[in-house]
Amino acid sequence: MSQPSTTAEPFEPTKAGDPERLPTKKVVAVAVIAWLIFGLSVLWADDILRLQTRRLLPSGPAPAPSEVGKRQVGMVNQLLFELQTEAANKREEQLKRLGSYGWIDRDKQIIHIPISSAMEQMAAEARR
């Protein structure tokens, strides 16, 4: 087995002419130049975007359609799915009508009866 060396070399700070020292001024200069190029390219891209927008929309942006904010535009329902209760309300209304008595046409004296009663009557007539 070998013994580790107990003698350590003394640490000496790097000197200005040392080839291992980082050229701080050059690094900062490159970073500043890169930021300037980036900033100028952003401004240039913004200018191109504005020119294209003016070319494609010479009269400015389109006015807001009158349908904005309405519940239904054309055949598309605009409400969020969590807020849509139309189907549940309609089903509840249908079930209520199926379980109640009421008039269909008063002039002709036509009424509707609960579906359970109607099914019982139909079954009784079928047995006869």
VEXROKOL-682853 format. One record per atom (N, C-alpha, C): residue number from 1; x, y, z; atom name. Coordinates in steps of 0.1 Angstrom, whole numbers, plus 5000, padded with zeros to 4 digits. Each point is the difference from the previous one (the first is absolute). Layout:
BEGIN
   k   xx   yy   zz  a
 NUM    X    Y    Z CA
...
//
This chain:
BEGIN
   k   xx   yy   zz  a
   1 5008 4988 5000  N
   1 4992 5012 5000 CA
   1 5009 5012 5000  C
   2 4995 5010 4993  N
   2 5008 5012 5000 CA
   2 4994 5010 5010  C
   3 5008 5009 5004  N
   3 4997 5010 5010 CA
   3 4996 5013 4993  C
   4 4989 5006 5004  N
   4 4997 5013 4993 CA
   4 5010 5010 5004  C
   5 5002 5009 4990  N
   5 5009 5011 5002 CA
   5 4995 5010 5010  C
   6 5008 5004 5010  N
   6 4995 5009 5010 CA
   6 5005 5014 4997  C
   7 5008 5002 4990  N
   7 5005 5013 4997 CA
   7 4990 5006 4989  C
   8 4995 5012 5003  N
   8 4991 5006 4991 CA
   8 5007 5012 4994  C
   9 4996 5003 4987  N
   9 5006 5012 4994 CA
   9 4993 5012 5005  C
  10 5008 5011 5002  N
  10 4993 5012 5005 CA
  10 4992 5006 4989  C
  11 4988 5006 5004  N
  11 4991 5007 4991 CA
  11 5005 5014 4997  C
  12 5001 5003 4988  N
  12 5004 5013 4996 CA
  12 4989 5006 4991  C
  13 4995 5012 5004  N
  13 4990 5007 4991 CA
  13 5006 5002 4986  C
  14 4990 5000 4990  N
  14 5005 5002 4986 CA
  14 5004 5014 4998  C
  15 5009 5002 4991  N
  15 5005 5013 4997 CA
  15 4994 5005 4987  C
  16 5001 5013 4998  N
  16 4994 5006 4988 CA
  16 5004 4994 4987  C
  17 5012 4995 4999  N
  17 5004 4994 4987 CA
  17 4998 4985 5000  C
  18 4994 4994 5009  N
  18 4998 4986 5001 CA
  18 4990 4995 4989  C
  19 5004 4990 4992  N
  19 4991 4995 4989 CA
  19 4988 4994 5005  C
  20 4999 4995 5013  N
  20 4987 4994 5005 CA
  20 4990 5010 5005  C
  21 5004 5012 5000  N
  21 4991 5011 5005 CA
  21 4989 5003 4989  C
  22 4988 5002 5004  N
  22 4989 5003 4991 CA
  22 5001 5015 4996  C
  23 4999 5003 4987  N
  23 5000 5014 4996 CA
  23 4987 5007 5003  C
  24 4998 5005 5012  N
  24 4987 5006 5004 CA
  24 4995 5011 4991  C
  25 5008 5008 4996  N
  25 4996 5012 4991 CA
  25 4994 4994 4987  C
  26 5007 4990 4994  N
  26 4995 4995 4987 CA
  26 4987 4993 5002  C
  27 4998 4992 5011  N
  27 4988 4993 5002 CA
  27 4988 5010 5002  C
  28 5002 5011 5007  N
  28 4990 5010 5002 CA
  28 4997 5007 4987  C
  29 5010 5002 4992  N
  29 4998 5007 4987 CA
  29 4992 4991 4991  C
  30 5003 4987 5000  N
  30 4992 4991 4991 CA
  30 4985 4999 5005  C
  31 4998 5000 5013  N
  31 4987 4999 5006 CA
  31 4992 5013 4996  C
  32 5006 5011 5001  N
  32 4993 5013 4996 CA
  32 4997 5000 4986  C
  33 5009 4996 4991  N
  33 4998 5000 4986 CA
  33 4988 4990 4997  C
  34 5000 4988 5006  N
  34 4989 4991 4998 CA
  34 4987 5006 5004  C
  35 4999 5007 5011  N
  35 4988 5006 5005 CA
  35 4995 5011 4990  C
  36 5010 5007 4995  N
  36 4996 5011 4990 CA
  36 4995 4994 4987  C
  37 5006 4989 4995  N
  37 4995 4993 4988 CA
  37 4986 4995 5003  C
  38 4998 4994 5011  N
  38 4987 4994 5004 CA
  38 4989 5011 5000  C
  39 5003 5011 5007  N
  39 4991 5011 5001 CA
  39 4996 5006 4987  C
  40 5010 5002 4991  N
  40 4998 5006 4987 CA
  40 4992 4990 4991  C
  41 5002 4987 5002  N
  41 4992 4990 4992 CA
  41 4985 5000 5005  C
  42 4998 5002 5013  N
  42 4986 5001 5005 CA
  42 4993 5012 4994  C
  43 5007 5011 5000  N
  43 4994 5012 4994 CA
  43 4997 4999 4985  C
  44 5009 4993 4994  N
  44 4998 4998 4985 CA
  44 4988 4991 4998  C
  45 4999 4989 5008  N
  45 4989 4991 4998 CA
  45 4987 5007 5003  C
  46 4999 5009 5010  N
  46 4988 5007 5004 CA
  46 4997 5010 4988  C
  47 5009 5006 4994  N
  47 4998 5008 4989 CA
  47 4994 4993 4988  C
  48 5005 4988 4997  N
  48 4995 4991 4989 CA
  48 4986 4996 5004  C
  49 4997 4997 5012  N
  49 4986 4996 5004 CA
  49 4990 5012 4998  C
  50 5004 5011 5004  N
  50 4992 5012 4998 CA
  50 4997 5003 4985  C
  51 5010 4999 4992  N
  51 4998 5002 4986 CA
  51 4991 4990 4994  C
  52 5002 4987 5003  N
  52 4991 4990 4995 CA
  52 4985 5002 5004  C
  53 4999 5004 5013  N
  53 4986 5002 5005 CA
  53 4994 5012 4993  C
  54 5007 5011 4997  N
  54 4994 5011 4993 CA
  54 4997 4996 4985  C
  55 5008 4991 4994  N
  55 4998 4996 4987 CA
  55 4988 4991 4999  C
  56 4998 4991 5010  N
  56 4989 4990 4999 CA
  56 4987 5006 5005  C
  57 5000 5010 5010  N
  57 4988 5006 5005 CA
  57 5002 5015 4998  C
  58 4998 5005 4988  N
  58 5002 5015 4997 CA
  58 4990 5009 5008  C
  59 4988 4994 5003  N
  59 4990 5009 5007 CA
  59 5000 4998 5015  C
  60 5010 4993 5005  N
  60 5001 4997 5014 CA
  60 4994 4987 5004  C
  61 5000 4997 5012  N
  61 4994 4987 5005 CA
  61 4985 4999 4997  C
  62 4995 4988 4998  N
  62 4986 4999 4997 CA
  62 4991 5003 5012  C
  63 4989 5006 4999  N
  63 4991 5003 5011 CA
  63 4995 4987 5007  C
  64 4998 5001 5013  N
  64 4995 4989 5007 CA
  64 4986 4996 4995  C
  65 4998 4987 4997  N
  65 4987 4996 4995 CA
  65 4989 5002 5011  C
  66 4988 5001 4995  N
  66 4989 5003 5010 CA
  66 4996 4987 5008  C
  67 5005 4989 4996  N
  67 4997 4987 5007 CA
  67 5008 4998 5012  C
  68 5011 5008 5002  N
  68 5009 4998 5011 CA
  68 4992 5001 5013  C
  69 5001 4991 5009  N
  69 4994 5000 5013 CA
  69 4986 4993 5000  C
  70 4995 4996 4988  N
  70 4987 4993 5000 CA
  70 5002 4986 5004  C
  71 4990 4993 5004  N
  71 5000 4986 5004 CA
  71 5003 4991 4988  C
  72 4995 5003 4989  N
  72 5001 4992 4988 CA
  72 5003 5008 4988  C
  73 5011 4997 4993  N
  73 5003 5007 4987 CA
  73 4999 4989 4989  C
  74 4990 5003 4991  N
  74 4998 4990 4990 CA
  74 4994 4987 5006  C
  75 5007 4989 4998  N
  75 4996 4988 5006 CA
  75 5010 4996 5011  C
  76 5009 5009 5004  N
  76 5010 4996 5010 CA
  76 4996 5006 5013  C
  77 4999 4992 5010  N
  77 4997 5005 5014 CA
  77 5012 5005 5006  C
  78 5000 5012 5005  N
  78 5012 5007 5005 CA
  78 5002 4998 5015  C
  79 4991 4994 5007  N
  79 5002 4998 5015 CA
  79 5010 4989 5003  C
  80 5006 5001 5012  N
  80 5009 4990 5004 CA
  80 4992 4987 5003  C
  81 5006 4989 4999  N
  81 4993 4987 5003 CA
  81 4995 5000 5014  C
  82 5007 5005 5010  N
  82 4996 5000 5014 CA
  82 4987 5008 5002  C
  83 4998 5010 4991  N
  83 4989 5009 5002 CA
  83 4988 4996 4992  C
  84 5001 4990 4992  N
  84 4989 4996 4991 CA
  84 4991 4991 5008  C
  85 4988 5005 5002  N
  85 4990 4992 5007 CA
  85 4987 4998 4992  C
  86 5001 5004 4987  N
  86 4988 4999 4992 CA
  86 4995 4986 4998  C
  87 5009 4990 4998  N
  87 4995 4986 4998 CA
  87 4994 4995 5013  C
  88 5006 5002 5012  N
  88 4995 4996 5012 CA
  88 4986 5006 5003  C
  89 4999 5013 4997  N
  89 4987 5007 5002 CA
  89 4989 4995 4991  C
  90 5004 4997 4988  N
  90 4990 4995 4990 CA
  90 4996 4986 5005  C
  91 5009 4991 5004  N
  91 4997 4987 5005 CA
  91 4991 5000 5012  C
  92 5003 5009 5009  N
  92 4992 5002 5012 CA
  92 4985 5004 4996  C
  93 4999 5010 4991  N
  93 4987 5004 4995 CA
  93 4992 4989 4994  C
  94 5007 4992 4992  N
  94 4994 4988 4993 CA
  94 4995 4990 5011  C
  95 5008 4997 5010  N
  95 4996 4991 5010 CA
  95 4988 5005 5008  C
  96 5000 5013 5003  N
  96 4989 5006 5007 CA
  96 4987 4999 4992  C
  97 5001 5002 4987  N
  97 4988 4999 4991 CA
  97 4995 4986 4999  C
  98 5010 4990 5000  N
  98 4996 4986 4999 CA
  98 4993 4996 5013  C
  99 5003 5006 5011  N
  99 4994 4996 5013 CA
  99 4988 5008 5004  C
 100 4994 5009 4992  N
 100 4990 5009 5004 CA
 100 4988 4999 4991  C
 101 4989 5006 5005  N
 101 4988 5002 4991 CA
 101 5000 5014 4994  C
 102 4994 5002 4989  N
 102 5000 5013 4994 CA
 102 4992 5000 4987  C
 103 4998 5012 4994  N
 103 4992 5001 4988 CA
 103 5010 5000 4988  C
 104 4996 4993 4990  N
 104 5007 5001 4987 CA
 104 4993 5010 4991  C
 105 4986 4999 5000  N
 105 4992 5009 4992 CA
 105 4987 5002 5007  C
 106 4997 5011 5006  N
 106 4988 5002 5008 CA
 106 4988 5001 4991  C
 107 5001 5006 4988  N
 107 4989 5001 4991 CA
 107 4995 4986 4996  C
 108 5009 4991 4997  N
 108 4996 4986 4996 CA
 108 4999 4991 5012  C
 109 5002 5005 5012  N
 109 5000 4993 5013 CA
 109 5009 4987 4999  C
 110 5013 5003 4997  N
 110 5010 4989 5000 CA
 110 5009 5003 5011  C
 111 5002 4990 5009  N
 111 5009 5001 5011 CA
 111 5011 4990 4999  C
 112 5010 5002 5009  N
 112 5011 4990 5001 CA
 112 5000 4996 5014  C
 113 5003 4987 5002  N
 113 5000 4994 5013 CA
 113 5014 4995 5003  C
 114 5004 4997 5013  N
 114 5013 4995 5003 CA
 114 5003 4987 4992  C
 115 5012 4998 4996  N
 115 5004 4989 4992 CA
 115 4997 4986 5007  C
 116 5002 5000 5013  N
 116 4998 4987 5007 CA
 116 4985 4997 5000  C
 117 4991 5009 5001  N
 117 4985 4998 4999 CA
 117 4997 4995 4986  C
 118 5006 5007 4990  N
 118 4997 4997 4986 CA
 118 5005 4985 4997  C
 119 5011 4996 5005  N
 119 5005 4987 4998 CA
 119 4991 4989 5006  C
 120 4995 5004 5012  N
 120 4991 4990 5007 CA
 120 4987 4999 4992  C
 121 4995 5011 4995  N
 121 4987 4999 4992 CA
 121 5002 4992 4988  C
 122 5012 5002 4993  N
 122 5003 4993 4988 CA
 122 5001 4985 5003  C
 123 5006 4996 5011  N
 123 5002 4986 5004 CA
 123 4986 4994 5003  C
 124 4992 5008 5007  N
 124 4986 4995 5003 CA
 124 4992 4997 4987  C
 125 5001 5010 4991  N
 125 4993 4998 4987 CA
 125 5005 4988 4992  C
 126 5013 4998 5001  N
 126 5006 4989 4992 CA
 126 4996 4986 5006  C
 127 4997 5000 5013  N
 127 4996 4987 5007 CA
 127 4985 4997 4996  C
 128 4992 5010 4997  N
 128 4986 4997 4997 CA
 128 4999 4993 4987  C
//
